């Protein structure tokens, strides 16, 4: 079965991202299987589910084992509410104090960590008559957002006493889950706070995808699943002796050939002629470029699949198009070239660029339509 979700983007180009919903369900079930039954799971669907489409995937993730969802902003949460997603939704990022009332109206849980947040929540309650739902965010070493562990106990006690709040949890985020020594420092700081507060009825979460694979933190009752939902693995400690969940790739990237021609010996291809033909080469062009999220710095470095055979991208990737050497392959206009598939992972791109798979999946959403399959 194939479904196309049409949004306000141009869908009249022969290039698209394909999302396998069943594989996302499989990954969620795998994560649930590897999680103690008493531990809740939050599925992170921020950045439009890492570029996979949060509205389309959220129902599947919830049906496959997720207890709640995590987003980065109020707007992302509002999108889910407008799509009739009714579960608990936590805004993991900092919420502007002027937007707290909006979060209340959309029944979103917000992260708080300052006196200003408390004042804004009180004002929102006075205007709406509804208590803002909150989790307190601790900064245990990420140095991004959150209240310091030195001030956290007093702050949490103040939140606990506030009759204008619905206090639901405390959390922090690991900065170096792949480095045991640094992670242990964060865990120790976390424990120093949790052991000094009343945790009755609270959801406590510190472990992200990598953390859940490698560490056991008794003072927590929920884990956050992120990149693994989408069939990709995070960086783990070098000495990690863990059984990784059996994940399946969710995203593939495809485009149809729009032109085939020959480049003669010595002729250059694309801007700057960074590729020069040696002998006559058969060239295929597809309508996919760096404006679609494929980094130009991958030029002349990546491979794809055409009719079951591997082909190399050649010449500089341009804003809207790129070329492949298809010499010796029987191909026609309209044939599909797969850039990300079972043979070619986005992890390959990440290694070439010295970045992480998260960044690259998030890039592929500017103007590419999504085709959802089972």
N, C-alpha and C positions, 0 to 999 in steps of 0.2 A: 504494500500500500504506500502511495506517495501523496503527500499533502504539501501544497505551497502556501505559505503565509505571506500575503502581500501587504507591504507597508508603503509609506511614502518614499519609495526609492525607485530608481529606474530598473525595471525587470525585463527590458527588451535587449539585453546583451547575452551572448552565449557564454556566460561564466557564472558560477554559483557555488555556494557552500552547501554541502549535503550533511544533514544531521540524522544519525541513526538513533531514534528514540528508544528502541528496544535495547540497544547497547548501553544507553544511559540507565535504563531500568536494571539491567544486569549489574552494572557497576555499583549502583545504590544497594542492591541486594547483597553483593559481595562485601561491601563495607559494613552493612548491618550484620552479616554473618560473622564478621571478624570483630564485632563490638559486643561486650557483655550486655545481656538483655536488660539490665537495670540502668544502663547508660543511654541517655537520649542522644539523638543525632540532629545536628543542624546542617542543612544543605546550603552551601554558600552559592548564591546565584547572582552575585554582584557583577557589575560590568556586563549586563545582559547575559548572565550565565557564562562568563568568560568568552563572550562572543558567540555562544551557541543558541541564545534565545531563551530568556528566563520565562516568559509567559507560556511558551510552548512546552518547556521541560518541567516546570514546577509541578503540575498535576502528576506527572509520571514519577518524579522523585518522591513526592509525598505518598503516593500509592505503593512505592517500593521500599519504604522504610524510614524516610525522613520524618522527624517530629515537628520541625519548624524550619524557616528559611532565614537566610542572612543576606542583606543588601548593603550597599555602600551609602545610599542617600535616601532622603524622603521621596524624591521623584521615582526612584527605582521601586520603592515599596508601593507608591501610589499606582504605578503601572500594574503591579500584581493585584492590588485591590480592585482596580477597574476591570481586570480580567476575571473577577469573582473568585480569587484565591483567598480563602477565609482562615487559613492557619495563622499561628503566631509568626510575626515577621519582625526580626531585629535589625535595626539600622546600626551597622557596625562602625560606621564613620561618625565624625563629629557633626552634630546637627546645629545649624545656625539658631541662635536664641530667638530670633524673630520668626522662626518657622516651627517652633514647638507646637503651637496650636494646630497647625496643619497636620503634624504627626498624630496629634490626638484625634483629629477628625477622621483620619484614615485608619485609626486603631493600630498604629505602629508602636513597637517598643523602641525607645531611643537610648543611646549611650550617653551617660552623663558623668562628669568628672570635675565640676567646678561650681563655685558659689553662684556664678551667673546662670548656670543651668538650673539650679534650684529656684532662683528667683523667677526665671522664665517659666518653669513648670508651675509655680504657684500662680502666676498671672494667667496662664492658660487654664488652670483649674477654675479660677474665679470667673473667667469669661465663658467657659463652656459647661461648667458643672461636672466635668468628667476628669478623673484623675489620670494624668499622664503615666504610661507604663514605662518603666526604666530598668536598665541594667547599669551598674557602675563599672566603668572601665578603669583598670589599673595599668599603670606604666611600670612594668617590672624590668625594663631594660631595652625596649624597642626605641624609646625616646622619640615617639611620634605623637600620640595623644594618650591621655589618661592621667589620673591622679597618682602622685608618687606614693610608693609604699609607706613612706614615713608619715604621710598625712592621711592615708587611706582609712585606717580604723576609725578615727574621729569623724571623717566624712561619711562613712557607711553608717555609723551610729546616728548621725544627723538625718540621713536619708531614711533610716528605719523608723525614726520618730515622726517624720513628716506625714501629716494626715491628708495632705493633698497629692500624695504619690501612691502609685501601685508599684511597689519595689519587688522585682522578680528575679534579679540575678546579679552576679559579679563575674567579670571575665578579664582576661589579659591575652596578649598575643606573643608567641615565640618569635624572636628575631633570628635565631640561629639553630633551628631544630636539627640541622645537619652537624652541629658541633656540640658534643656532649657536655663539655666543661662549661660553656657559656649557657647552655640550656639549664644545667643544674643550678646555676646562679639564679636564673629567673624562677625556677621551681621553688627554690628556697625562699626567695622573696615573696612569692605567692603564698606559700605555706605560712610565712610569718604573719601575713594579714588574715588569712582564712581561719587560722587557729585562734584568733582573738576577736572574732565577731560571731554573732548569732546567725547561723546559716539555715535555721529552720525555714522550710518552704522556698529556699533560694535555688536557682539553677546556677551551677558553678562550672565555668568552662575555661580551660587554658590550652588544650591540645588541638592543634590544627591537623591537617592530613598527615604530614611527616611526623609530628609529635605523637599522634595516635598509633603510628606504626612502631614507634621506638621506645616510648616511655609509658610508665604507669604512675599516675598521680592520684592517690586515694582521695585527696580533697577536691574532687571534681565529679560531676554527675552528668556532664554532657560533653560531646566532642563535636568539632566542626569539620565537616568534610568539604573539601574544595576541589582542587585540580583532579583528584582521583575520580570524581564523578564523571569526568569527561574523558576518561581512559588514559590519562597521563600520570606519570609518577613524579613526585617531588624529589629534591635532593635529600639523601639520607646520610647518616654518619658512615664513614668508610668501614668501620668495624661492625656495622649493623647486621646482626644475625636474626633477621626477621623473615617471616613468610609473607611475601607481598600478596595482596589480593589479586585475583585473576581478573584484570581489567581488559575491557575491549574499547578500541578507539571509537569515538562518537562523531568526530568531524572529519570530513574529507573535502577537498577542494578540486573543482573540475571546470573545464572550459572546452568549448568546441572549436575545432580548426576553422578559421575564416579565410585563410589564404594559404596556398602551397605554390612555391616557385623554386627555381634553381638559382643558387649563387655560384658564379664561376670562380675558378682558381684565382686567388689573390684578392677577391672582392671582400670588403668589410661588411659587417652586419651591425645595424643599429647605431645610435649616437656614439661618436668617438671611435667607432670601428675597433672596439676592444676584442672582437673576434674576427679573424681573417680566414676565409675558406682555403683549405688545402685540397686542391682538386675540386671538382664540381660537387656541391653539397645540396641536398634537398632540404628546403627550409619550410617549416610550418609556423604560422602566426596564430596566436590566440588573443582574444580581447580581455586581457587581464594584466594589470600593472601595479605600480607602487601606490597609485591612488586607491586601489582596492585593498591595500594592506600587505602586499608582498614587497618586502624591503628591497630597494634598488641595490643594496650592498650584497645581495645574493647573486647578482649577475655573474653568469659563467660558472656557477658553483653548485647548482642544484640539478636534480634529475626528476623525471616524471615517467608515467606509464602510458603507452599508446598501443592499443590492440595487443596487450599482453607483453610488450617489449619495453625495455628501458631506453629512454631518450634523454639527451642532455640539453639544458637550456643554454642558449648562446647569445652573445651580444648583451649590451646593457638593457636591463629591464626598463621600459619607458613608463610614462604615467598611466597609459591605458592599454598597452600591448606588450607582448614579449614573444620571442622566437625560440624554436627548438630545431635541432638537427634531426631530421627523420630519414636520412639517407638509408636506402635499403629496406625500408618498411613500407608495406602496402597500405596506403592511407588515402582517405578522400576528405573533401570538404565536409564538415559536420561531424567528423569522428571526434570522440571525446579523449582529451588528455587529462590524466589525473595527476595533480601535483602533490596532494596529500592523500595517501591511501594505505593499504596494508603493507606495502613495500617501502613507502616513503613517509616517514613520520615527521611531524613538525619539530620533534626533538632533534632531527638532523639539521634543520634550519637553525635551531637555537645553538647547537654546537658550533656551527660555522660562524655565527654572529657573536658568540660569547655572551649570550643572554639566556633567558628562561622561557620555557614553553608557554607560561602564562601570558607573557607580553605578546607573543605572536598570535595566539588564538584571539586575543582581544582586538588585535588590529584588523582582523578579517571581517569587518562589519560595516565599513563605511558606506558602500553602495552595492554590496553583493546580496542578491536575494538568497533566502534559505529554503531549501527543499527538505522536508521532514519525511523520513522513511521508517518503516518497520520491516 
